[in-house]
Amino acid sequence: MTTLFNEQFSPFRNVLEPLVTNEVIRQMQNQPLKLVRYLDPNQVIAYALNRLPALYATSVEGWNWQQQRAKDQLAGQICLAVRQGLAAVQRDPLKLSTPLMFSEDENSELRTATLASIGH
């Protein structure tokens, strides 16, 4: 029987996360340093990812295929979503936000609840 969740790593990943992260880094390098100090790249990444289709993979082969697909078909959308994210975060650069922090206990509780709900 396959395990749904592993304590060490997630068995599924959104292929767009590293692509969007790299694009945020690239675009932030073109921003004035004075502005960059007030930008939270995590907010920009989340903003962009929320405007792009999710491309999840569960295997190395799937990861490679989805990465190539994203590079071929979504490069323009990724660039635009990041540009929009930078603009959105710039509108209110002093806005306070508390980053999400999940403890291992919370993750364990979520896994336990999920497994219980599907009858395992």
SEMIGU-553770 format. One record per residue: x, y, z of N, C-alpha, C in turn. Coordinates in nm, 2 decimals. Layout:
<vexlums>
[[X,Y,Z],[X,Y,Z],[X,Y,Z]]
...
</vexlums>
This chain:
<vexlums>
[[0.08,-0.12,0.00],[0.00,0.00,0.00],[0.09,0.12,0.00]]
[[0.05,0.22,-0.08],[0.13,0.34,-0.09],[0.09,0.44,0.02]]
[[0.18,0.51,0.08],[0.15,0.61,0.18],[0.11,0.74,0.12]]
[[0.00,0.80,0.17],[-0.04,0.93,0.12],[0.05,1.04,0.15]]
[[0.11,1.04,0.27],[0.19,1.15,0.31],[0.32,1.09,0.37]]
[[0.43,1.16,0.35],[0.56,1.13,0.41],[0.60,1.24,0.50]]
[[0.65,1.20,0.62],[0.70,1.30,0.71],[0.82,1.38,0.66]]
[[0.90,1.33,0.57],[1.02,1.40,0.52],[0.99,1.50,0.41]]
[[0.90,1.47,0.32],[0.87,1.55,0.21],[0.73,1.54,0.16]]
[[0.69,1.63,0.08],[0.56,1.63,0.02],[0.56,1.54,-0.11]]
[[0.47,1.45,-0.13],[0.48,1.36,-0.24],[0.43,1.43,-0.37]]
[[0.39,1.55,-0.36],[0.35,1.63,-0.48],[0.40,1.77,-0.47]]
[[0.43,1.83,-0.58],[0.48,1.97,-0.58],[0.43,2.04,-0.70]]
[[0.41,2.17,-0.68],[0.37,2.26,-0.79],[0.49,2.30,-0.87]]
[[0.50,2.26,-1.00],[0.61,2.28,-1.08],[0.64,2.43,-1.10]]
[[0.53,2.51,-1.09],[0.55,2.65,-1.12],[0.62,2.73,-1.01]]
[[0.63,2.67,-0.89],[0.69,2.74,-0.78],[0.83,2.79,-0.81]]
[[0.92,2.70,-0.85],[1.06,2.75,-0.88],[1.06,2.84,-1.00]]
[[0.98,2.82,-1.10],[0.98,2.91,-1.21],[0.94,3.05,-1.18]]
[[0.83,3.06,-1.10],[0.78,3.19,-1.05],[0.89,3.25,-0.96]]
[[0.95,3.17,-0.87],[1.05,3.23,-0.78],[1.17,3.29,-0.86]]
[[1.21,3.22,-0.96],[1.32,3.27,-1.04],[1.28,3.39,-1.12]]
[[1.16,3.40,-1.16],[1.11,3.52,-1.23],[1.10,3.64,-1.14]]
[[1.06,3.61,-1.02],[1.05,3.72,-0.92],[1.19,3.77,-0.89]]
[[1.29,3.69,-0.87],[1.43,3.73,-0.85],[1.47,3.81,-0.97]]
[[1.45,3.76,-1.09],[1.49,3.84,-1.21],[1.43,3.98,-1.21]]
[[1.30,3.98,-1.19],[1.24,4.11,-1.20],[1.27,4.21,-1.09]]
[[1.29,4.15,-0.97],[1.33,4.24,-0.86],[1.47,4.30,-0.87]]
[[1.56,4.23,-0.95],[1.69,4.28,-0.98],[1.68,4.41,-1.06]]
[[1.57,4.43,-1.13],[1.55,4.55,-1.21],[1.48,4.66,-1.14]]
[[1.44,4.64,-1.01],[1.37,4.74,-0.93],[1.47,4.82,-0.86]]
[[1.44,4.95,-0.83],[1.53,5.03,-0.75],[1.55,4.97,-0.61]]
[[1.67,4.97,-0.56],[1.71,4.91,-0.43],[1.62,4.97,-0.32]]
[[1.59,5.09,-0.33],[1.51,5.16,-0.23],[1.37,5.09,-0.22]]
[[1.32,5.05,-0.33],[1.19,4.99,-0.33],[1.20,4.84,-0.29]]
[[1.30,4.77,-0.34],[1.32,4.63,-0.31],[1.32,4.60,-0.16]]
[[1.38,4.69,-0.08],[1.38,4.67,0.06],[1.25,4.66,0.13]]
[[1.15,4.71,0.06],[1.01,4.71,0.12],[0.92,4.60,0.06]]
[[0.97,4.53,-0.04],[0.90,4.43,-0.11],[0.92,4.29,-0.04]]
[[0.82,4.22,-0.02],[0.83,4.08,0.03],[0.82,3.99,-0.09]]
[[0.93,3.93,-0.13],[0.92,3.84,-0.25],[0.82,3.72,-0.23]]
[[0.80,3.68,-0.11],[0.70,3.57,-0.09],[0.56,3.62,-0.12]]
[[0.53,3.74,-0.09],[0.39,3.79,-0.13],[0.38,3.80,-0.28]]
[[0.49,3.84,-0.35],[0.48,3.85,-0.50],[0.47,3.71,-0.56]]
[[0.54,3.61,-0.50],[0.53,3.48,-0.55],[0.39,3.42,-0.53]]
[[0.34,3.44,-0.41],[0.20,3.39,-0.39],[0.10,3.46,-0.48]]
[[0.11,3.59,-0.50],[0.02,3.66,-0.59],[0.03,3.60,-0.73]]
[[0.15,3.58,-0.78],[0.17,3.53,-0.91],[0.11,3.39,-0.92]]
[[0.14,3.30,-0.83],[0.10,3.16,-0.83],[-0.05,3.15,-0.83]]
[[-0.12,3.24,-0.76],[-0.26,3.24,-0.75],[-0.33,3.28,-0.88]]
[[-0.25,3.34,-0.97],[-0.31,3.38,-1.10],[-0.26,3.29,-1.22]]
[[-0.20,3.18,-1.18],[-0.15,3.08,-1.28],[-0.21,2.95,-1.26]]
[[-0.22,2.87,-1.36],[-0.28,2.73,-1.34],[-0.18,2.65,-1.26]]
[[-0.23,2.56,-1.18],[-0.15,2.48,-1.10],[-0.10,2.36,-1.18]]
[[0.03,2.33,-1.18],[0.09,2.22,-1.25],[0.16,2.13,-1.15]]
[[0.10,2.03,-1.09],[0.16,1.95,-0.99],[0.22,1.82,-1.06]]
[[0.32,1.77,-0.99],[0.39,1.65,-1.03],[0.42,1.56,-0.91]]
[[0.42,1.43,-0.93],[0.44,1.34,-0.82],[0.56,1.25,-0.85]]
[[0.62,1.27,-0.97],[0.74,1.19,-1.01],[0.84,1.28,-1.08]]
[[0.96,1.23,-1.09],[1.07,1.30,-1.16],[1.03,1.32,-1.31]]
[[0.97,1.22,-1.37],[0.93,1.23,-1.51],[0.82,1.33,-1.53]]
[[0.73,1.33,-1.44],[0.62,1.42,-1.44],[0.67,1.56,-1.42]]
[[0.76,1.58,-1.32],[0.82,1.71,-1.30],[0.89,1.76,-1.42]]
[[0.97,1.68,-1.49],[1.04,1.73,-1.61],[0.95,1.76,-1.72]]
[[0.84,1.68,-1.74],[0.75,1.71,-1.84],[0.67,1.84,-1.82]]
[[0.62,1.85,-1.69],[0.55,1.97,-1.66],[0.64,2.10,-1.66]]
[[0.76,2.09,-1.62],[0.86,2.20,-1.63],[0.87,2.25,-1.77]]
[[0.89,2.15,-1.87],[0.91,2.19,-2.01],[0.78,2.25,-2.06]]
[[0.67,2.19,-2.02],[0.54,2.24,-2.07],[0.52,2.39,-2.02]]
[[0.55,2.41,-1.89],[0.54,2.55,-1.84],[0.63,2.65,-1.91]]
[[0.75,2.60,-1.93],[0.85,2.69,-2.00],[0.80,2.72,-2.15]]
[[0.75,2.62,-2.21],[0.70,2.64,-2.35],[0.57,2.72,-2.36]]
[[0.48,2.69,-2.27],[0.34,2.75,-2.29],[0.31,2.86,-2.19]]
[[0.38,2.87,-2.08],[0.34,2.97,-1.98],[0.44,3.08,-1.95]]
[[0.55,3.08,-2.02],[0.65,3.18,-1.99],[0.60,3.32,-1.99]]
[[0.52,3.36,-2.09],[0.46,3.49,-2.09],[0.37,3.52,-1.98]]
[[0.29,3.42,-1.94],[0.19,3.44,-1.83],[0.26,3.45,-1.70]]
[[0.37,3.37,-1.68],[0.45,3.38,-1.56],[0.51,3.52,-1.55]]
[[0.57,3.57,-1.65],[0.63,3.70,-1.65],[0.52,3.81,-1.62]]
[[0.41,3.80,-1.68],[0.30,3.90,-1.65],[0.25,3.89,-1.51]]
[[0.23,3.77,-1.46],[0.18,3.75,-1.33],[0.27,3.81,-1.22]]
[[0.40,3.79,-1.24],[0.50,3.84,-1.15],[0.50,3.99,-1.16]]
[[0.50,4.05,-1.28],[0.49,4.19,-1.30],[0.37,4.25,-1.22]]
[[0.26,4.19,-1.24],[0.14,4.23,-1.17],[0.15,4.22,-1.02]]
[[0.22,4.11,-0.97],[0.24,4.09,-0.83],[0.33,4.20,-0.77]]
[[0.43,4.24,-0.84],[0.52,4.34,-0.80],[0.44,4.47,-0.79]]
[[0.36,4.50,-0.89],[0.28,4.62,-0.88],[0.18,4.62,-0.77]]
[[0.12,4.51,-0.74],[0.02,4.50,-0.63],[0.09,4.52,-0.50]]
[[0.20,4.45,-0.48],[0.27,4.47,-0.35],[0.33,4.61,-0.33]]
[[0.37,4.67,-0.44],[0.42,4.81,-0.44],[0.31,4.91,-0.39]]
[[0.19,4.88,-0.42],[0.08,4.97,-0.39],[0.08,5.00,-0.24]]
[[0.11,4.90,-0.16],[0.11,4.91,-0.02],[0.23,4.84,0.05]]
[[0.35,4.90,0.02],[0.47,4.83,0.07],[0.49,4.83,0.22]]
[[0.42,4.91,0.29],[0.43,4.91,0.44],[0.33,4.83,0.51]]
[[0.24,4.77,0.43],[0.13,4.69,0.49],[0.20,4.57,0.57]]
[[0.15,4.56,0.69],[0.20,4.46,0.78],[0.13,4.32,0.75]]
[[0.21,4.22,0.75],[0.15,4.09,0.74],[0.23,3.99,0.82]]
[[0.17,3.89,0.88],[0.23,3.79,0.96],[0.25,3.66,0.87]]
[[0.37,3.62,0.85],[0.40,3.50,0.76],[0.33,3.38,0.82]]
[[0.29,3.29,0.73],[0.24,3.16,0.78],[0.35,3.07,0.83]]
[[0.33,3.01,0.94],[0.43,2.92,1.00],[0.35,2.80,1.05]]
[[0.38,2.69,0.99],[0.32,2.56,1.02],[0.41,2.47,1.10]]
[[0.37,2.43,1.22],[0.46,2.35,1.30],[0.44,2.20,1.25]]
[[0.53,2.12,1.28],[0.51,1.98,1.24],[0.39,1.92,1.31]]
[[0.35,1.96,1.43],[0.23,1.91,1.49],[0.11,1.95,1.41]]
[[0.10,2.07,1.36],[-0.02,2.11,1.28],[-0.02,2.02,1.15]]
[[0.10,2.00,1.09],[0.10,1.92,0.97],[0.06,1.77,1.00]]
[[0.10,1.72,1.12],[0.06,1.59,1.16],[-0.09,1.58,1.18]]
[[-0.14,1.68,1.24],[-0.29,1.68,1.27],[-0.37,1.69,1.14]]
[[-0.32,1.76,1.04],[-0.38,1.77,0.91],[-0.38,1.63,0.84]]
[[-0.26,1.57,0.84],[-0.25,1.44,0.78],[-0.34,1.34,0.85]]
[[-0.34,1.34,0.98],[-0.43,1.24,1.05],[-0.57,1.27,1.02]]
[[-0.61,1.39,1.02],[-0.75,1.42,0.98],[-0.79,1.38,0.84]]
[[-0.70,1.40,0.75],[-0.72,1.37,0.61],[-0.73,1.22,0.59]]
[[-0.64,1.14,0.66],[-0.64,1.00,0.65],[-0.77,0.94,0.71]]
[[-0.81,1.00,0.83],[-0.93,0.96,0.89],[-1.05,0.98,0.81]]
[[-1.05,1.09,0.73],[-1.17,1.13,0.65],[-1.19,1.04,0.53]]
[[-1.08,0.97,0.49],[-1.09,0.88,0.37],[-1.09,0.74,0.41]]
[[-1.09,0.71,0.54],[-1.11,0.58,0.59],[-0.99,0.50,0.61]]
[[-0.87,0.56,0.63],[-0.74,0.48,0.65],[-0.71,0.49,0.80]]
</vexlums>
